[in-house]
């Protein structure tokens, strides 16, 4: 390792220890480290955007591109300029034009993707669980797949029943339908609890791996340091 | 020439005129044969109807008692005799006494003989400002309130007084249009009266018990205003001890396994998602082109490095060429770091073995645009050089022959955010699920994303063709392909850490339920004893 690498590694080791100092109590050193990370991240993101978006996509085509590229590059420049009118309350309405364009395009892309990429495929997949021919094509164990399909069906319906927000009847006695929905909701509660448990396990697993990563870094650094002197 | 001014219209007339030339008003007082009645003969009634001799004895007494009263100038002017104002029966304070106090300039309650407090030290300042009159016995309060004239009654008395003035003796008008008439009502007798107003006490009268309550209220308010010192906190609380204990146990277990344990915990044998990825990579042709999305934050780089390590090691061994792109600003630098420092083989050459397209702005819309037209959306690499084929230059090897997204043999996404993963899958899904497409989508994700992305992998038809989840998925893949360096280094510590965490959760859960139950039982036994 060169001196630059050593300095970088030493800095990383010290910052790791400062972050771990939060275990003792919230302290100024931890906060300094936190602000340092936020500042570095924001600065790096800004530099990437300036270099990769503003210079490369907006300004470079103006002075280095062909006529068609120059005209096309004017569109985002004008729209971005109109966005600055949002600073003034008097002329803020002019900025509504690019805002409407951004919101409209983003919403169209997101909704189209959600419908075609999640809603329809997942609905079809839930139905295909009970399609014997399709299941045989993918999975030889038909019985297991059917059981899996039934669990998914019950889980979906009961979870939907758990999250039904109908108004409470004025009469003291529940209707038969309401009783059924409440019972189904109790089952749905179990599925929701299992899901949250699964999510917690995943988050803990990710955090533990991150901790191990830092521990590996610290052990490697100490070993390298020990190897340097002994 | 002498002139006389008309009292009505104000214009001048010759002095000899009897009437005004302009308004015909009398200019001089009329001489009447009817004598002006003496004030004594007109007491109590309208002009001339009642004389002192004709008045009843009770009225004479009243007149007699009031004869000594001093008349105000206004009364003298009007020739009126006002009824006594301060001799009402409902007002216990005598007029003589009141007149004395008024002359002395002091303020005394007109209603009762309650004593006034001079010792303002005993009562609070805010109440003292309101001029309290204290010392009235409680039982007397109700009587006093009943005997005190209400506002309506006072108005009535005042009105009666005014009416008496208006109905005064028949005075003779000496000038103006009504000259010569008697019994004319005065214009504003209330204003004309020059008389010292009665003095009413402005002090609040309170009893002894009320004073006690006031003092009590004041003491309560003063106590509320004073800051109460917080109970001194111990620098080391129970929560601190618990947190340090858990952290210490976890850290010791992780560091101990990293230092002393070397591959004692075997890697997981089989993972369905990892096995599917292995199968897909094995099917790739030599020098295949793979698009890689680096969309994770530096904080989870350790986990994703371990998960993706063996997958990319396998791909590199097959001579795969990579094109990287990121929808997060920190993604491009993480891609560089991964190819330069994490992979075990000799460093890959930028522009030859891989090309970094950099940051893709625009979120879902930008990604959709890139999927539909990769060369148009990302024409340059992160260094700013041209990547795709142009009239003057050839395309770089990783993107040679790529015009559409489906020209890539495989798309691998390294992601730690559920929303970004969902956007990628949703936008790519119509292209991936197409039966004509040979491109496969593989996700290498953080463990916290598994509940979100697994349905895309489990569904039929698949939106995601392969799935490597966290360290467990990476370790399973490492066992499949034989590259166990990085995942193996992590796996022992991960196994020990997970075991210790599960143990802590179990012990904590048991303690949460058992300790209160035990203490309740002990308390019950003590009560029985």
Interface residues (C-beta under 8 A of the other chain):
Chain A: X23 X24 X25 X41 X44 X45 X48 X49 X51 X52 X53 X56 X105 X106 X108 X109 X110 X113 X114 X116 X117 X118 X121 X122 X124 X125 X128 X129 X134 X135 X138 X195 X198 X199 X201 X202 X203 X204 X205 X206 X208 X209 X210 X211 X212 X213 X214 X215 X216 X219
Chain B: X240 X243 X244 X247 X250 X251 X254 X255 X258 X259 X298 X299 X300 X301 X302 X303 X305 X306 X329 X330 X332 X333 X358 X359 X361 X363 X364 X365 X367 X368 X380 X382 X384 X416 X422 X423 X425 X426 X427 X428 X429 X430 X433 X446 X447 X448 X449 X450 X451 X455 X456 X458 X459 X460 X461 X463 X470 X471 X472 X489 X490 X493 X494 X497 X498 X501
